Amino acid sequence: MKGIYIFLMMLLFASPVLHAHEPSFMSNVYGREYRFLNGKWNVIIDQYEHGKTRSIYKNRKPQSNEQFYEYSFEGGLRLNVPGDWNSQLPELKYFEGTVWYARHFQVDSIENRRQFLYFGAVSYRCNVYLNGTKAGSHEGGFTPFQIEVTGKLLKGDNFIVVEVNNRRTEDAVPALVFDWWNYGGITRDVMLVETPEVFIKDYFIQLDKHQPDMIHAEISLSEKVSEQVCIEIPELKILHNVTTDGNGFAKISFHARKIVRWSPDDPKLYKVILTSGKDRVTDEIGFRNIEVEGTKILVNGKPVFMRCISFHEEIPQRQGRAFSQADAVMLLSEAEALGANMVRLAHYPQNEYIVRLAEKKGILLWQEIPVWQDIDFEDKDTRLKAQRMLADMIFRDRNRCAVGFWSIANETLPSEARNSFLSSLLEVGKSLDTTRLYTAAFYMARYEKNSGAFEMKDDFPEQLDVVAINKYLGWYHPWPVDPSEVAWNVCPTKPLIFSEFGGEALYGQSGDENVASSWSEDYQAKLYRDNLEMFKHIPNLAGISPWILFDFRSPYRYHPVNQEGWNRKGLVSDQGYRKKAWYLIHDYYMQIKNNVR
Ligand code: GCB
């Protein structure tokens, strides 16, 4: 009796951990056979969210003289896919609700192949209907998903409808308030992917955490079948065969003695070819080691100071989401020009074009999920959503060696519920990838008069490889003492990254460098000089990341003259002009690069 009671209690209080070992989409979609379903889609704005009741996804047309329908996807508004809706139509700038997207597409042959609809991201939740019937749904604005449509496609004309909703809710991730624009829409590529019956669904090929020439590969087939898989890295003259077990899973480790490791100075990538049965997937993969030794972060065994910068997935000049290869070029070129060797992709997984281009350019990446401030840590569904987002971010990008850091949260307050939520995220993350460094950004470090140092009363960071601090000294927080005398005693035995600091300035505005409300480049520059002075005295400092590269749109930046709905902490203005602080950071990064620090 007692045993049953204990068992029931365990069930009741067990923390829900997602069994996330199963990827929900195929990895490396751009290495598959696909066609884009991008382009102009017809849309209906559904302010009252009544379209589902009216079954508008059926796209009915009158069949008799008596019939009529009070909607039509044809002849109305059109939006570009990919793309947010806010920046495309003035009436949608502030819209939060439902927009129905629809388009036709032709299919010539549907024999002997499997077909999937693949969405890079839809913000924030959606239902997908194919030829009048619901085909799937998804929640989470920054991770991909796929819907199998084998047997549901028609030869000839097909009609797809996506009901997209971006309403903010308390149980969502992010939740009700966040400091960036709530863009809605089909914001990333849509593809129709074709595969053989059995295909290579997922793989994880990477260097051993510590050894410089040992490669581990894990492969999962789409079906629970035993089949031979061949892994080839032609440039290294590597070719191995391995047979999957009854679960369609195979694992193999092998030496690659002549391997040149990927690093920011030499971003070497190798062509990797996987074949199994009728399937063949090609990727470009780099190999590197990233680990922590004391307070240092080592890349390929050498300490590297992280000259980091953040950006949102936003093109400020267009006032819209970034989604293309050209957008990735614009964002990353400016990070490169600053002298950065790392980018923090704030505050959610960004599109694959950015990740892949960063890898080609030799820029390390910090990727995170939008667990940002006021998340409902008590809500079990919210926890599952965050776990799914983390798993999907890792599944999509764990073959990208540029990603050195997985961050599980930004600015959370200590509590039991928070700790349990974040621990469950770490558990999910580590079940999928132990080769990266796990981190999170915290903002509750306080200056303690007695010790004369900033300290943080939070035990959770002890569980992380790298601790990150957001602290706006000179902006949200006055300097407690002269910057040259500020000491830091936060997780002194671990590497500490200053993941955010900065202040706002309106480009072109001059003013008193001591008055914050001058919103001047001069004030911002002085603030940066002060912070750079403070950094000299933080013994475990392993990197810094000014907040932020570009001014970005934020609904709660109300100042009518200096902000106009923009967070002005950018080193670069919304028009692409560099502010004074940009030059300070650029000089600082150049000095570090040349080992002057
Ligand atoms: C923060 C947040 C970031 C905000 C920034 C700010 O601490 O992490 O998302 O945009 O401050 O500008 O206030």
Boltz pocket constraint, residues with backbone or C-beta under 6 A from the ligand:
constraints:
  - pocket:
      binder: B
      contacts: [[A, 179], [A, 347], [A, 410], [A, 411], [A, 443], [A, 470], [A, 500], [A, 547], [A, 567], [A, 569]]
      max_distance: 6.0
